[in-house]
């Protein structure tokens, strides 16, 4: 192997090692299509980060205990194209989120729609081909 090929191989290996590992989960791997749910509660936090946006909602269970739910949305760019902005989610405002429960049993929801405090409804789901549409 000549020196130029060896140098090129080393550079390629270094670039590959330094690249972030990008992976994306399938809906069916984390969420249960047979467990739709509707959450209604007070917004506590928003995260407009890639690859998914998230909102966190305090929801009272049937016993009156407050549980903080993490609701996964589509990508921030997809949400922006649908007309949603992070500023549409006032902390403390009441929202209604429909979606599907996590298979893990944790308080996590794959959101499909969200009703904002002003009464507007938006599609909040991801663009994944295997994600259910509502």
C-alpha positions as CSV (number, residue, x, y, z in Angstrom):
1,X,0.0,0.0,0.0
2,X,1.5,3.3,-1.0
3,X,1.7,6.3,1.5
4,X,-1.0,8.3,-0.2
5,X,-3.6,5.5,0.1
6,X,-2.6,4.9,3.7
7,X,-2.9,8.6,4.5
8,X,-6.3,8.7,2.8
9,X,-7.5,5.6,4.7
10,X,-6.3,7.2,8.0
11,X,-8.1,10.5,7.3
12,X,-11.3,8.7,6.3
13,X,-11.2,6.6,9.5
14,X,-10.6,9.6,11.7
15,X,-13.6,11.5,10.0
16,X,-15.8,8.5,10.5
17,X,-14.8,8.1,14.1
18,X,-15.5,11.8,14.8
19,X,-18.9,11.8,13.1
20,X,-21.9,11.7,15.5
21,X,-23.9,8.5,15.5
22,X,-27.2,9.4,14.1
23,X,-30.0,6.9,14.6
24,X,-33.8,7.2,14.6
25,X,-36.2,4.9,16.3
26,X,-39.2,3.3,14.7
27,X,-42.6,4.2,16.2
28,X,-43.4,0.5,16.8
29,X,-40.2,0.0,18.8
30,X,-41.2,2.4,21.5
31,X,-44.9,3.0,21.4
32,X,-48.0,0.8,21.5
33,X,-50.5,1.4,18.6
34,X,-53.1,-0.5,20.6
35,X,-52.9,2.0,23.5
36,X,-54.2,5.4,22.4
37,X,-54.5,8.0,25.1
38,X,-55.6,11.6,25.7
39,X,-53.8,13.7,28.3
40,X,-55.1,17.0,29.7
41,X,-53.0,19.1,32.0
42,X,-50.7,22.0,32.6
43,X,-47.7,22.6,30.5
44,X,-44.5,22.6,32.5
45,X,-41.7,22.6,29.9
46,X,-41.0,22.6,26.2
47,X,-38.0,21.3,24.3
48,X,-37.6,22.4,20.7
49,X,-34.6,20.2,19.9
50,X,-33.7,17.8,17.0
51,X,-34.7,15.2,16.2
52,X,-38.0,15.7,18.1
53,X,-39.7,18.4,19.9
54,X,-41.1,17.6,23.4
55,X,-43.6,19.1,25.8
56,X,-44.0,18.1,29.4
57,X,-47.4,18.2,31.0
58,X,-48.6,17.7,34.6
59,X,-51.6,15.4,34.5
60,X,-53.6,14.2,37.5
61,X,-54.2,10.5,37.6
62,X,-57.6,9.1,38.9
63,X,-56.3,9.2,42.5
64,X,-55.4,12.9,42.2
65,X,-51.6,12.3,42.0
66,X,-49.8,14.6,39.6
67,X,-47.7,12.8,37.0
68,X,-45.4,14.7,34.6
69,X,-45.7,13.3,31.1
70,X,-43.2,13.7,28.3
71,X,-45.0,14.1,25.0
72,X,-42.8,13.5,21.9
73,X,-43.6,15.6,18.8
74,X,-42.3,15.7,15.3
75,X,-39.1,17.6,14.5
76,X,-39.0,21.3,15.2
77,X,-38.7,22.0,11.5
78,X,-41.9,20.0,10.7
79,X,-43.7,21.7,13.6
80,X,-42.7,25.1,12.2
81,X,-44.0,24.2,8.8
82,X,-47.4,23.2,10.4
83,X,-47.5,26.7,12.0
84,X,-46.5,25.7,15.5
85,X,-44.0,27.8,17.4
86,X,-42.4,27.2,20.8
87,X,-44.0,30.4,21.9
88,X,-47.5,28.9,21.3
89,X,-46.9,26.8,24.4
90,X,-47.2,29.1,27.5
91,X,-45.8,27.4,30.6
92,X,-48.8,26.8,33.0
93,X,-51.3,26.8,30.1
94,X,-53.7,23.9,29.8
95,X,-53.1,21.6,26.8
96,X,-54.8,18.5,25.5
97,X,-52.5,16.0,23.9
98,X,-53.6,12.8,22.0
99,X,-51.3,10.1,21.1
100,X,-50.0,6.6,22.0
101,X,-48.5,5.3,25.2
102,X,-44.9,4.1,25.5
103,X,-44.4,0.3,25.6
104,X,-42.1,0.8,28.6
105,X,-44.9,1.9,30.9
106,X,-43.2,5.2,31.6
107,X,-45.2,8.4,31.3
108,X,-44.2,9.1,27.7
109,X,-46.6,9.7,24.9
110,X,-46.0,9.8,21.1
111,X,-48.2,12.8,20.4
112,X,-50.4,13.0,17.3
113,X,-52.4,16.1,18.1
114,X,-52.3,18.9,20.5
115,X,-54.9,21.5,21.5
116,X,-53.4,24.7,22.6
117,X,-54.7,26.9,25.4
118,X,-56.3,29.2,22.7
119,X,-58.3,26.3,21.4
120,X,-56.3,25.7,18.2
121,X,-55.7,22.0,17.3
122,X,-52.5,21.0,15.5
123,X,-51.0,17.7,14.2
124,X,-48.0,17.1,16.4
125,X,-46.8,13.8,15.2
126,X,-43.6,12.9,13.4
127,X,-43.2,12.3,9.7
128,X,-42.1,8.7,10.2
129,X,-43.8,6.4,7.7
130,X,-44.7,3.9,10.4
131,X,-46.2,6.5,12.8
132,X,-50.0,6.4,12.9
133,X,-51.8,9.5,11.7
134,X,-54.9,10.9,13.4
